[in-house]
Amino acid sequence: MTLPDSLVQSVLAAGLFALTLPASALEVANPSFELPAGPFSPTGVSTAIDIWQQSPQPDWFDPDSFGVSWDSLSGIFPNAPEGDSRHITNADGNQVAYFFAVPQVAISQVLGSTFSADVAYTLTVGLRGGGALTAGSTFLVGLFYLDGANPVTVASTPVTATADYATATALSEITVQVPALSAGDPAVGKNIGIQLAVTSQNGVAGIAYWEADNVRLAAVPEPEDYALVAGAGLLGCAIWRRCRRQS
């Protein structure tokens, strides 16, 4: 049995594609907080983060009582040089985002990509604590969509600081998993939102903060669909090998 060369090539290509189908990285703007670019003077930090939106000031926050403005509680700063005790060994690029450990301090970004049916999503963020951050303090990494102006959480991962969180030299990888969405899920077709938020500070003992970097989002084919495609690809490869033996 001999198949036309063009058909054989198509079957082989389909098989190889099915076996190597990767997760697809979705674009996150300013994912490692390199914009705006430093150096920053006179404070050494920027209270603005390009593309990302800071959370609005809550009613309970009084700048006069706290001695700082709400927008200064999050921003970006340069990673300390190697040899400095505050150097982050696995930071991506030269700058890192900071969040003072005050509840509701947060940043978010709505992507151009939308949630799709039959696709799972994995969000990964590097995170660590700093300063006087105490064990039990919490942070949230999440994915959401907007229902009008209201954010609706799709999935989130709470992070609780341990006793050594503020002395870590590297960022921990925090992930948020969204199982494949059904066609009728209200998130489908809505733009994907990413949120990084302080949720609590366990006691107050000086300046406490969180640091985040290297935000990544991947879309993964639904396992069932992937298995069907891979199976078809394997069958195609088997047919091709059989044809080769009989030619």
C-alpha positions as CSV (number, residue, x, y, z in Angstrom):
1,M,0.0,0.0,0.0
2,T,1.4,3.4,-1.0
3,L,0.0,6.7,0.0
4,P,0.8,10.0,-1.9
5,D,3.8,11.7,-0.5
6,S,1.7,14.8,0.3
7,L,-0.7,12.8,2.4
8,V,2.1,11.0,4.2
9,Q,3.7,14.3,5.0
10,S,0.4,15.7,6.3
11,V,-0.2,12.7,8.5
12,L,3.3,12.8,9.9
13,A,3.1,16.5,10.6
14,A,-0.2,16.0,12.4
15,G,1.3,13.3,14.6
16,L,4.3,15.3,15.5
17,F,2.2,18.4,16.3
18,A,-0.1,16.4,18.5
19,L,2.8,14.9,20.4
20,T,4.5,18.3,21.0
21,L,1.5,20.5,21.6
22,P,2.7,23.0,24.2
23,A,1.0,25.2,26.7
24,S,0.6,28.7,25.2
25,A,2.1,31.7,27.1
26,L,-0.4,34.6,27.1
27,E,1.0,38.1,27.0
28,V,1.1,40.0,30.3
29,A,2.2,43.6,29.9
30,N,5.1,44.8,32.1
31,P,5.3,41.4,33.8
32,S,8.5,42.0,35.7
33,F,7.8,45.6,36.6
34,E,10.6,47.1,34.5
35,L,8.5,50.1,33.5
36,P,8.8,52.9,34.3
37,A,12.6,52.4,34.2
38,G,14.7,53.7,37.1
39,P,16.8,55.1,38.6
40,F,14.1,56.9,40.7
41,S,14.9,60.0,42.7
42,P,14.8,61.2,45.4
43,T,13.1,58.2,47.1
44,G,14.7,55.4,45.0
45,V,11.2,54.0,44.2
46,S,8.4,54.7,41.8
47,T,4.8,54.8,43.1
48,A,3.5,54.3,39.6
49,I,3.6,51.0,37.7
50,D,3.1,51.2,34.0
51,I,0.0,49.2,32.7
52,W,-1.0,47.9,36.2
53,Q,-3.8,49.6,38.1
54,Q,-3.5,50.4,41.8
55,S,-6.4,49.7,44.0
56,P,-8.5,52.7,45.0
57,Q,-8.1,54.2,48.5
58,P,-10.6,52.6,50.9
59,D,-12.9,54.7,53.1
60,W,-11.2,53.6,56.3
61,F,-7.7,54.8,55.2
62,D,-6.7,58.3,56.4
63,P,-3.5,59.6,54.9
64,D,-3.0,62.1,57.7
65,S,-3.2,59.4,60.3
66,F,-0.9,57.0,58.5
67,G,1.5,59.7,57.4
68,V,1.6,58.4,53.8
69,S,-0.6,58.6,50.7
70,W,-2.5,55.5,49.6
71,D,-0.7,55.4,46.2
72,S,2.7,55.2,47.9
73,L,1.8,51.9,49.5
74,S,2.6,50.0,46.2
75,G,5.1,50.6,43.5
76,I,8.4,49.4,42.2
77,F,12.0,49.5,43.3
78,P,15.4,48.3,42.0
79,N,16.6,45.0,43.0
80,A,19.6,45.4,45.4
81,P,23.0,44.5,44.0
82,E,24.6,41.1,44.6
83,G,26.2,40.9,48.0
84,D,23.6,43.1,49.5
85,S,21.4,41.3,52.1
86,R,18.3,42.4,50.3
87,H,19.3,41.1,46.9
88,I,16.7,38.8,45.3
89,T,18.6,36.0,43.7
90,N,16.0,35.0,41.1
91,A,14.4,38.3,40.2
92,D,13.6,38.7,36.5
93,G,15.2,42.0,35.3
94,N,16.3,44.9,37.4
95,Q,13.1,45.9,39.2
96,V,10.5,44.4,41.6
97,A,7.1,45.4,42.8
98,Y,6.5,46.2,46.4
99,F,3.3,46.2,48.5
100,F,3.2,47.6,52.1
101,A,1.4,45.0,54.3
102,V,-1.8,47.1,54.6
103,P,-5.0,45.2,53.7
104,Q,-6.5,46.1,50.3
105,V,-3.2,47.4,48.9
106,A,-3.3,45.7,45.5
107,I,-2.5,46.1,41.8
108,S,-4.4,44.5,38.8
109,Q,-4.2,44.2,35.1
110,V,-6.9,43.3,32.5
111,L,-5.3,41.5,29.6
112,G,-6.2,41.6,25.9
113,S,-6.7,37.8,26.0
114,T,-10.0,36.3,27.0
115,F,-11.1,33.2,28.9
116,S,-11.9,30.4,26.5
117,A,-13.9,27.2,26.8
118,D,-12.1,23.9,27.1
119,V,-8.9,25.6,28.1
120,A,-7.2,25.6,31.6
121,Y,-5.0,28.4,32.8
122,T,-2.0,28.6,35.1
123,L,-0.9,31.9,36.6
124,T,2.6,32.0,38.2
125,V,4.1,34.9,40.3
126,G,7.3,35.2,42.2
127,L,6.7,36.4,45.8
128,R,8.5,37.0,49.1
129,G,8.2,39.1,52.2
130,G,10.3,41.9,53.6
131,G,11.0,44.2,56.5
132,A,8.9,43.4,59.6
133,L,6.5,41.1,57.9
134,T,5.2,38.7,60.5
135,A,4.2,35.1,60.3
136,G,0.5,34.8,59.6
137,S,0.3,37.8,57.3
138,T,-1.5,37.0,54.1
139,F,-1.4,37.9,50.4
140,L,-3.7,36.8,47.5
141,V,-2.8,36.0,43.9
142,G,-5.8,35.7,41.7
143,L,-7.5,35.6,38.3
144,F,-10.8,37.5,37.6
145,Y,-13.0,38.9,35.0
146,L,-15.1,42.1,35.0
147,D,-18.9,42.0,35.2
148,G,-19.4,45.6,34.2
149,A,-17.2,47.4,36.6
150,N,-17.2,44.6,39.2
151,P,-14.4,42.1,39.4
152,V,-15.5,38.4,39.7
153,T,-12.9,36.0,41.0
154,V,-12.3,32.9,38.8
155,A,-9.6,31.4,40.9
156,S,-7.1,32.5,43.6
157,T,-4.3,31.3,45.8
158,P,-3.9,32.7,49.3
159,V,-0.4,32.9,50.6
160,T,0.4,32.9,54.4
161,A,3.8,34.2,55.5
162,T,5.9,31.9,57.7
163,A,8.4,33.0,60.3
164,D,11.3,33.0,57.7
165,Y,9.3,34.7,54.9
166,A,10.9,38.1,55.4
167,T,14.5,36.7,55.3
168,A,14.2,34.7,52.2
169,T,16.8,35.5,49.5
170,A,14.7,34.2,46.6
171,L,11.1,34.6,45.5
172,S,8.7,31.7,46.0
173,E,6.7,30.5,43.0
174,I,3.0,31.0,43.6
175,T,0.6,29.4,41.2
176,V,-3.1,29.8,40.5
177,Q,-4.8,27.0,38.6
178,V,-8.0,27.3,36.7
179,P,-9.5,24.0,35.4
180,A,-10.8,23.9,31.9
181,L,-13.9,26.1,31.6
182,S,-17.2,24.9,30.2
183,A,-18.8,26.7,27.3
184,G,-21.5,28.0,29.6
185,D,-19.2,29.4,32.2
186,P,-19.8,33.2,32.6
187,A,-16.0,33.9,32.4
188,V,-15.8,32.5,28.9
189,G,-15.3,35.4,26.4
190,K,-14.4,37.9,29.1
191,N,-11.0,39.5,29.3
192,I,-8.6,37.9,31.8
193,G,-7.7,39.9,34.9
194,I,-4.8,39.4,37.2
195,Q,-4.7,40.7,40.8
196,L,-2.0,40.8,43.4
197,A,-3.3,41.9,46.8
198,V,-2.4,42.2,50.5
199,T,-5.2,40.7,52.6
200,S,-3.9,41.0,56.1
201,Q,-0.9,42.0,58.3
202,N,-0.6,39.9,61.5
203,G,0.3,42.6,64.0
204,V,2.2,45.8,63.4
205,A,5.9,45.8,64.3
206,G,7.6,48.3,61.9
207,I,7.6,48.6,58.2
208,A,6.4,45.4,56.6
209,Y,5.9,44.6,52.9
210,W,5.6,42.0,50.2
211,E,7.7,41.8,47.0
212,A,6.5,40.4,43.7
213,D,8.0,39.8,40.2
214,N,7.8,37.8,37.0
215,V,4.1,37.4,36.4
216,R,3.4,34.6,33.9
217,L,0.1,33.2,32.5
218,A,-0.2,30.0,30.4
219,A,-3.2,28.5,28.6
220,V,-3.3,24.7,28.5
221,P,-5.5,22.6,26.2
222,E,-8.1,20.5,28.1
223,P,-6.6,17.1,28.8
224,E,-9.5,15.2,27.1
225,D,-9.1,17.2,23.9
226,Y,-5.3,16.9,24.0
227,A,-5.6,13.1,24.4
228,L,-7.9,12.9,21.3
229,V,-5.5,15.0,19.2
230,A,-2.5,13.0,20.4
231,G,-4.3,9.7,19.8
232,A,-5.1,10.8,16.2
233,G,-1.5,11.9,15.8
234,L,-0.2,8.5,17.0
235,L,-2.5,6.7,14.7
236,G,-1.2,8.9,11.8
237,C,2.4,8.0,12.7
238,A,1.5,4.3,12.8
239,I,-0.1,4.5,9.4
240,W,3.0,6.3,8.0
241,R,5.4,3.6,9.5
242,R,3.2,0.8,8.0
243,C,3.2,2.5,4.6
244,R,7.0,2.8,4.8
245,R,7.4,-0.9,5.5
246,Q,5.1,-1.9,2.6
247,S,6.7,0.4,0.0
